[in-house]
Amino acid sequence: MGRYPDLTNRSAQLLSKTRNAVEFEDIRLLFSSMAKVIIETGASADQIFNVDETAFCKASKSKRVVAIRRSKNVWATTPTTSFHMTIIACGSAAGFVVPPVFIFPGKTVKLDILNGCDVAGAAVSVTQSVFLGMTLFEE
């Protein structure tokens, strides 16, 4: 690295290939579509909710990579793991927060799985895919 003062060794944060593939134009289209619907319907802050599905995978070690010195975000792409848990969080623009739902793979979970969970109203569900589908969303 001595010959390249702008480069340094850093630990990369792991990011799956699918999450790394978001295009700026797609984000712009999403926000302009949302703004149009909000204006057309006259929706208020207590009628606007954001639902986010976040997967937690088995921990993988960060890779060492070469990055530009003083860069804030250093990412590495990693393959998907076979087991993960999904958490669904939801809140309104007015600040109302819905308790989270924890989704596990399989057909059943133990009744005491939420013992030790300090979040009031938190729920658990199971699904074969571990991802949020319409049936699970409606439940």
Sequence and secondary structure as in RCSB ss.txt:
>XXXX:A:sequence
MGRYPDLTNRSAQLLSKTRNAVEFEDIRLLFSSMAKVIIETGASADQIFNVDETAFCKASKSKRVVAIRRSKNVW
ATTPTTSFHMTIIACGSAAGFVVPPVFIFPGKTVKLDILNGCDVAGAAVSVTQSVFLGMTLFEE
>XXXX:A:secstr
 TT TTEEEEE EEEETTGGG  HHHHHHHHHHHHHHHHHHT  GGG EEEEEEEEE      EEEEETT S  E
EEE   S EEEEEEEEETTS EEEEEEEEESS   TTTTTT  STT EEEEESS S  HHHHH 
